[in-house]
Amino acid sequence: LWLATLKGLLRFDGATFHRYLYSSDITNTLADMEVDGQGRVWLLNHFWRHSLRCFRRGQLVLAQAEVPALASLTVQAIRWDAAQQRLWLLAK
């Protein structure tokens, strides 16, 4: 279970909460969050310079590090389609 809070991103493993992402130099305000079939957490924040980030293996990375084609897009919404195993983006 993943939760977005004012203190950062939380993951509950069934017994313990684990907190990630809190940093005083960036905002933790999230507009959208999805978990894909590879266990990556995709985070959308309209205040970040590049709004879409990917959280994997305990690190927050820019989405274009995972998918280089995203570098030229401004993402507005994200959805994971489990049936088709695809991450859908609303972008301009």
C-alpha positions as CSV (number, residue, x, y, z in Angstrom):
1,L,0.0,0.0,0.0
2,W,1.4,3.4,-1.0
3,L,0.2,6.7,0.5
4,A,1.1,10.3,-0.3
5,T,1.3,12.5,2.7
6,L,2.5,16.0,3.6
7,K,5.6,14.4,5.1
8,G,6.5,12.4,2.0
9,L,5.6,9.1,0.4
10,L,4.7,6.1,2.7
11,R,4.7,2.4,1.9
12,F,3.0,0.0,4.2
13,D,4.3,-3.6,3.9
14,G,1.7,-5.2,6.0
15,A,3.5,-4.6,9.3
16,T,5.5,-1.4,9.1
17,F,5.3,2.0,7.4
18,H,8.4,3.1,5.5
19,R,8.7,6.8,4.6
20,Y,10.5,8.1,1.5
21,L,11.1,11.4,-0.3
22,Y,10.9,14.0,2.5
23,S,13.2,16.8,1.6
24,S,13.1,20.5,2.5
25,D,14.3,21.6,-0.9
26,I,11.4,20.2,-2.9
27,T,7.7,20.1,-2.3
28,N,6.0,16.8,-1.5
29,T,2.7,17.9,-2.9
30,L,1.5,15.3,-5.4
31,A,-1.1,15.7,-8.1
32,D,-1.2,12.1,-9.1
33,M,0.4,8.7,-8.2
34,E,0.4,5.3,-9.9
35,V,2.2,2.0,-9.4
36,D,3.1,0.1,-12.5
37,G,3.6,-3.7,-13.1
38,Q,7.3,-3.4,-12.4
39,G,6.7,-1.9,-9.0
40,R,7.8,1.6,-10.0
41,V,5.8,4.4,-8.4
42,W,5.1,7.2,-10.8
43,L,4.6,10.6,-9.2
44,L,3.2,13.7,-10.8
45,N,3.8,17.2,-9.3
46,H,3.0,20.3,-11.2
47,F,5.5,22.3,-9.1
48,W,8.6,20.4,-10.1
49,R,10.4,21.7,-13.2
50,H,10.0,18.3,-14.9
51,S,6.7,17.3,-13.4
52,L,6.8,13.5,-13.7
53,R,9.1,11.5,-11.5
54,C,9.6,7.8,-11.0
55,F,10.4,6.2,-7.6
56,R,12.2,2.9,-7.9
57,R,14.6,1.0,-5.6
58,G,14.4,3.7,-3.0
59,Q,15.3,6.6,-5.3
60,L,13.4,9.4,-7.0
61,V,14.5,9.9,-10.6
62,L,13.2,12.0,-13.5
63,A,10.8,10.1,-15.7
64,Q,13.0,10.7,-18.8
65,A,15.7,8.6,-17.1
66,E,13.2,5.7,-17.3
67,V,11.6,6.7,-20.6
68,P,13.8,9.2,-22.6
69,A,10.9,10.1,-25.0
70,L,9.2,12.0,-22.1
71,A,11.8,14.7,-22.0
72,S,9.8,17.0,-24.4
73,L,6.4,16.5,-22.8
74,T,4.5,18.3,-20.0
75,V,2.5,15.5,-18.3
76,Q,-0.9,16.4,-16.7
77,A,-2.2,13.1,-15.5
78,I,-1.1,9.4,-15.3
79,R,-3.0,6.1,-15.2
80,W,-1.8,2.5,-15.0
81,D,-3.8,0.0,-17.1
82,A,-3.2,-3.3,-15.5
83,A,-5.0,-5.3,-18.2
84,Q,-2.7,-4.0,-20.9
85,Q,0.3,-3.5,-18.7
86,R,0.7,0.1,-19.8
87,L,1.2,3.5,-18.2
88,W,-1.1,6.1,-19.9
89,L,-0.1,9.8,-19.8
90,L,-2.2,12.9,-20.5
91,A,0.4,15.3,-21.9
92,K,0.9,18.3,-24.0
